[in-house]
């Protein structure tokens, strides 16, 4: 019923998750798989353009590599600016979780 | 169809919706990402089956949606320029309409001839307005293209001071139907009194023969240019109010000014010579003009009263701290 709100929240969280995963070299599909395995389903139409946006903002660096001597694939890695942004966003995320807890949001509801 | 051809079509469709400078790179990336998905589904490299490809493409979503997410939002006229664009458009189009109406009036007065084809004349105005509108859009789009979002960035960087907030004007929502009806009436009046005054005539049927005699006197028709100027100004004012959607103190003041102008014309008509070509109907005609004069005068008083009371009410609401 509130799928749009949930997907908006997931999109916001995806930025932090992608930056975190890109501390090691990643490519689009590997990121999608890692996120899905961890329970964060992000569509292709959201994830792949996000990588490019983060690169434009200077938070990720990318390079093309030839896979199995057959075809090119683009790999992404966190840049120096991305590392600073990741630290800041992680701290902000923890603050937000604490704030929600103080507000009593997220605790199990008993009727 | 060959499965590879579906991939080519998809990549091409995404590329076409992207700016040229980003196209090649994004196309290569999407092609590579599709290949990753296909490999993960066990499809053989270089020879994937059609159904798997179509399923992957469906998962990637509509090409135009994907392209829109890759590209920075593209606008013809950005939010910083748009208010200036709207103001310029409103002023230019209104001035043009005013000049057009004035030109017609001058033409009618100087050449004393009717409009041969009112529809063609009106179509000419509409065509001209569209042309000017297109030119304004083109100029603003060029400014937007060359400043390339710098205006938005500068606007965001500038420190904002709440003390720059504009004062609230005493406005009143315009009744669209009323304003449009007024415009239509004024256009018809201009056309009839200038181009077709013979339409206002007495029809006589004698022995099956239908004859018509002009009803208005030459004295009355001498007022037509003045009435036309008043109706033209009323059209311009109404058009402006329509674009704003509300009456403001200045437009109400202009409306009052036009009412005074109308009263002056009516008063002058009453004290001048005969209004009709038929002396038998002169008295009823004068009575009608006198009634119109009285109604306009009462309306004028009401307008002035409302304006003054609104001013007083408006000035009596000082800002208070919560």
Contacts between the chains, C-beta under 8 A, distances in Angstrom:
chain1	res1	chain2	res2	distance
A	27	B	36	6.9
A	28	B	29	7.6
A	28	B	32	7.7
A	28	B	33	4.8
A	28	B	36	6.5
A	29	B	33	6.4
A	29	B	36	3.6
A	29	B	37	6.2
A	29	B	40	6.3
A	33	B	40	7.5
A	43	B	59	7.7
A	43	B	61	7.1
A	44	B	33	7.1
A	44	B	37	7.6
A	44	B	59	5.9
A	44	B	60	4.9
A	44	B	61	7.1
A	44	B	66	7.9
A	45	B	60	6.4
A	45	B	61	4.2
A	45	B	65	6.1
A	45	B	66	5.1
A	45	B	69	6.1
A	46	B	69	7.1
A	48	B	29	7.2
A	48	B	30	7.4
A	48	B	33	5.8
A	48	B	66	7.8
A	48	B	70	7.9
A	49	B	66	7.1
A	49	B	69	3.7
A	49	B	70	4.6
A	52	B	26	7.3
A	52	B	29	7.5
A	52	B	70	6.1
A	64	B	28	7.9
A	70	B	45	6.5
A	71	B	32	6.8
A	71	B	35	6.1
A	71	B	45	7.4
A	72	B	28	6.9
A	72	B	32	6.0
A	73	B	32	5.1
A	73	B	36	7.0
A	74	B	28	7.9
A	74	B	29	5.4
A	74	B	32	6.1
